[in-house]
Amino acid sequence: MIYKVYYQENANEIPVRENTKSLYLEAASEREVRQKLKDRNYNIEFVQLLEGNYLEYEQASANFVLEEI
C-alpha cells in the first residue's frame, strides 16, 4: 500500500501549514510508515492511505516520488 505522509522537517518546531511537506512511502500499515521514518526526526502530522482514484491522481502529479527506505 502507498501512503502520503505530511510532516515538518524539525520535530522541535511548531507546525506551520506553509512549512508542511509531504512524501510518499510504500508500507503494509501506518505503524510501519512511522517505524520507517522514526530516525528522521520528523514531526509527522498525518499519514494518509492512498487508494483508487486518489492514488491515480497523486501518481499523475510531477511531485510523486516513492521514497525508498
LUMLUM-501240 format. One record per residue: residue in one letter; x, y, z of N, C-alpha, C in turn. Coordinates in steps of 0.05 Angstrom, whole numbers, plus 5000, padded with zeros to 4 digits. Example, Ala and Ser with C-alpha at 12.3 -4.5 7.8 and 13.67 -1.06 7.14 Angstrom:
2
REC  residu    nu    nv    nw   cau   cav   caw    cu    cv    cw
REC       A  5264  4886  5156  5246  4910  5156  5264  4934  5156
REC       S  5257  4955  5142  5273  4979  5143  5258  5001  5157
This chain:
69
REC  residu    nu    nv    nw   cau   cav   caw    cu    cv    cw
REC       M  5017  4977  5000  5000  5000  5000  5018  5025  5000
REC       I  5008  5046  4988  5023  5071  4987  5010  5091  5005
REC       Y  5027  5105  5021  5018  5125  5040  5030  5152  5033
REC       K  5015  5173  5038  5025  5200  5036  5028  5210  5064
REC       V  5052  5220  5070  5059  5230  5097  5062  5260  5096
REC       Y  5047  5274  5113  5050  5303  5116  5067  5307  5141
REC       Y  5088  5323  5139  5107  5326  5161  5120  5353  5161
REC       Q  5132  5360  5184  5150  5383  5187  5178  5371  5190
REC       E  5198  5384  5178  5225  5373  5178  5238  5372  5206
REC       N  5230  5390  5224  5242  5391  5250  5220  5386  5271
REC       A  5224  5365  5287  5204  5357  5307  5202  5378  5330
REC       N  5222  5395  5332  5222  5414  5354  5208  5440  5348
REC       E  5200  5444  5323  5186  5469  5315  5156  5466  5316
REC       I  5143  5488  5320  5114  5488  5319  5105  5484  5291
REC       P  5085  5466  5286  5076  5461  5259  5063  5487  5247
REC       V  5071  5493  5223  5060  5516  5208  5053  5505  5180
REC       R  5028  5510  5172  5018  5498  5147  5037  5504  5123
REC       E  5048  5528  5122  5065  5535  5099  5091  5519  5099
REC       N  5099  5508  5121  5124  5492  5122  5119  5462  5120
REC       T  5094  5454  5117  5088  5426  5116  5097  5414  5089
REC       K  5110  5392  5090  5120  5378  5066  5106  5351  5065
REC       S  5109  5337  5043  5098  5311  5041  5117  5292  5026
REC       L  5113  5266  5032  5128  5246  5018  5110  5222  5014
REC       Y  5118  5204  4996  5103  5180  4990  5120  5156  4998
REC       L  5107  5137  5011  5122  5114  5021  5105  5089  5018
REC       E  5118  5067  5010  5104  5042  5009  5108  5026  5034
REC       A  5086  5017  5046  5087  5002  5071  5062  4985  5075
REC       A  5063  4967  5094  5039  4949  5098  5019  4962  5116
REC       S  5027  4982  5133  5009  4995  5152  5020  5022  5160
REC       E  5002  5038  5173  5011  5064  5183  5033  5061  5204
REC       R  5031  5040  5220  5051  5035  5240  5079  5030  5227
REC       E  5079  5016  5205  5104  5011  5191  5115  5037  5179
REC       V  5098  5054  5169  5107  5080  5159  5121  5096  5181
REC       R  5109  5097  5204  5120  5112  5227  5147  5099  5236
REC       Q  5148  5073  5235  5173  5059  5243  5196  5066  5223
REC       K  5189  5067  5197  5210  5073  5177  5220  5101  5179
REC       L  5203  5119  5189  5211  5148  5190  5220  5157  5217
REC       K  5220  5140  5237  5226  5148  5265  5255  5159  5268
REC       D  5274  5151  5252  5301  5160  5255  5306  5187  5240
REC       R  5286  5198  5226  5290  5223  5211  5283  5248  5227
REC       N  5273  5245  5252  5267  5268  5269  5246  5286  5256
REC       Y  5227  5275  5242  5204  5290  5230  5182  5293  5251
REC       N  5168  5315  5249  5143  5318  5263  5121  5309  5244
REC       I  5112  5285  5246  5092  5274  5228  5064  5284  5236
REC       E  5051  5299  5218  5025  5310  5223  5003  5290  5216
REC       F  5006  5276  5193  4984  5259  5184  4995  5238  5165
REC       V  4985  5214  5167  4992  5192  5148  4967  5184  5134
REC       Q  4966  5186  5108  4942  5181  5092  4946  5158  5073
REC       L  4929  5138  5074  4929  5116  5055  4918  5125  5028
REC       L  4933  5120  5007  4924  5128  4980  4913  5103  4966
REC       E  4889  5105  4956  4876  5083  4942  4859  5094  4919
REC       G  4854  5077  4900  4835  5083  4878  4841  5108  4863
REC       N  4821  5124  4858  4824  5148  4842  4843  5168  4854
REC       Y  4844  5170  4881  4862  5189  4894  4891  5181  4889
REC       L  4897  5155  4890  4924  5145  4884  4931  5151  4855
REC       E  4913  5147  4836  4918  5153  4808  4924  5182  4804
REC       Y  4908  5199  4818  4912  5228  4816  4940  5236  4826
REC       E  4948  5225  4849  4974  5232  4860  4997  5221  4842
REC       Q  4993  5198  4831  5014  5186  4813  5017  5203  4788
REC       A  4997  5217  4779  4998  5234  4755  5013  5260  4761
REC       S  5016  5267  4787  5029  5292  4794  5059  5290  4789
REC       A  5071  5312  4782  5100  5313  4778  5115  5310  4805
REC       N  5102  5315  4827  5115  5313  4853  5115  5285  4865
REC       F  5103  5266  4851  5101  5238  4861  5127  5224  4858
REC       V  5141  5220  4880  5166  5204  4881  5164  5186  4904
REC       L  5164  5160  4899  5162  5140  4921  5189  5137  4935
REC       E  5189  5142  4961  5213  5141  4977  5222  5112  4980
REC       E  5248  5107  4979  5260  5081  4983  5273  5080  5010
REC       I  5261  5066  5029  5272  5064  5056  5275  5035  5063
